[in-house]
Amino acid sequence: MNNNKVIQWIRSDIRDLAAYHVPQAGDYIKLDAMENPFSWPDSLLDEWLSALRTTPINRYPDPQAQQLTSIIRQDMGVANNIDIVLGNGSDELIQLIITAVTQPGRVVLAPEPTFVMYKLITKLMGMTFQSVPLKDNYDLDEEAMLAAIEKYQPAVVFLAYPNNPTGNLFSDDAIHQILSRSPGLVVIDEAYHAFAKKSYLQQLENYDNLLILRTVSKMGLAGLRLGVLMGDPNWLKEINKVRLPYNINSLTQITASIALQHSDIFKSQTDEICVQRQVLFDALAKMNGIEAYSTQANFILFRLIAGNASGVFESLKSAGILIKNLHGSTPALQDCLRVTVGTASQNQAFLKAMTSIIHR
Ligand SMILES: *Cc1c(COP(=O)(O)O)cnc(C)c1O
C-alpha cells in the first residue's frame, strides 16, 4: 500500500510512538506480567459456569454495572460518600482521567521509573508528560517532586503504590506533601494492593483532590479487564461522562461478581504468593552478583553485574522462562530484570535456571 495517505492523515505524534509491546506467551513459564499463577477450585468453576448459562448475552450489559459495583463497594470497604467508576482495566480509567483534564499545554506528572501507561496515554492525548527521577533507593525525591509540582502545576500526578517496576511503597511524608501541594488531581494507583496491605483509601476523607485506582488484574482476574476508580462524587461524575456506556461487558460483570463474593479464595492465593515472594527474594538475594530490591508487590526487581542483564534474560528465555527485561528502558533500571512471583515450582525452576546461568 502507498503510505502517503497514512502519513497525510495519521497524527505525526502517533506515527512517532512505539506500540506497547507484549511478548507472545508461547510455552514459557510465564513470570513476566504480574499474573496470579493459580486456577480456580472446582466449586467456584461450577458456580461460575451455571451463572453464565443464564447470562442474557443478547442484551447490552447494565451500563452502570450496579450489582458488581455494590459487591465491590462491600468487598473493598468503600464508604457511601465515595463514588466508584469501573473501567475496562485500570488502563482505561487512566485514559478516562487524562481525557477529562486534557488541554494543550497542560501537564501530567509522575516519578520515573514508573508504570509506562501514564506517559503513553498522556502523549496520546496530546498533553505534556513530565517525570521526576526517583532517588537511588527508589523512594520519591520529595523536594524535586514538590519543585516540579510548583513549576508545572500538573493537572494530574500519578503515584503507583507500590510502584511498578520497583516494587516499593513510597514514604508517607512525601505522599502527604504531594497531596497537599498539588493544584490538580493526585491518583494513587493501588494495582498491587492485594500484596501490600497498605492503602490510601481511607485518606479520601482528608484530601478532595485524591483519587484511588485499583484493579482485579494482579489479584487473579487479569483476563476480565476490570479496574476500579474511587473518589469524591464531584470528580467522578465528570470522569464518568468520558466513559463509553457499555465498557464493562456482561461476562466481566457476572464473573467478577461471583469471584468477589468468594474473595476468601483469592485472599488465600495472594497470601500464598506473599509467602513465595519471601522465599524467592531470599534465594535471589543470596546469589552472587545480584542485588534484589525489597518489594511489597507480586514481583521482584533485581540488578545484575553491569552488562549482564540482557544475556541473562535471553538465557532464561532459552531455558523456557519468560521474565521482563528492563535494561535499556530508562537509566535508573540499567542492568535490571523483573520477575513475577509464581507458584513454588515455577519459582524453583526460575531459581535453578538462574543459578546455572550465573555460574557458567
Ligand atoms: C498492571 C498495572 C496496571 C494495569 O492494570 P489493568 O487493570 O490490568 O489495566 C495499572 N497500574 C499499575 C501500576 C500496574 O502495574
The ligand as a Tripos MOL2 file, in Angstrom:
@<TRIPOS>MOLECULE
LIG
   15    15     1     0     0
SMALL
NO_CHARGES

@<TRIPOS>ATOM
      1 C1         -0.6200   -3.6560   35.8990 C.3       1 LIG1
      2 C2         -0.8300   -2.2540   36.3030 C.ar      1 LIG1
      3 C3         -1.9760   -1.5400   35.9290 C.ar      1 LIG1
      4 C4         -2.9200   -2.0540   34.8750 C.3       1 LIG1
      5 O1         -3.9160   -2.8140   35.3490 O.3       1 LIG1
      6 P1         -5.1150   -3.2910   34.4350 P.3       1 LIG1
      7 O2         -6.2820   -3.1470   35.3480 O.co2     1 LIG1
      8 O3         -4.8100   -4.6960   34.0800 O.co2     1 LIG1
      9 O4         -5.2470   -2.3880   33.2380 O.co2     1 LIG1
     10 C5         -2.1600   -0.2610   36.4270 C.ar      1 LIG1
     11 N1         -1.2380    0.3080   37.2250 N.ar      1 LIG1
     12 C6         -0.1210   -0.3270   37.5860 C.ar      1 LIG1
     13 C7          0.8550    0.3560   38.4650 C.3       1 LIG1
     14 C8          0.1340   -1.6210   37.1130 C.ar      1 LIG1
     15 O5          1.2850   -2.2180   37.4240 O.3       1 LIG1
@<TRIPOS>BOND
     1     1     2 1
     2     2     3 ar
     3     2    14 ar
     4     3     4 1
     5     3    10 ar
     6     4     5 1
     7     5     6 1
     8     6     7 2
     9     6     8 1
    10     6     9 1
    11    10    11 ar
    12    11    12 ar
    13    12    13 1
    14    12    14 ar
    15    14    15 1
@<TRIPOS>SUBSTRUCTURE
     1 LIG1         1 GROUP 0 **** ****
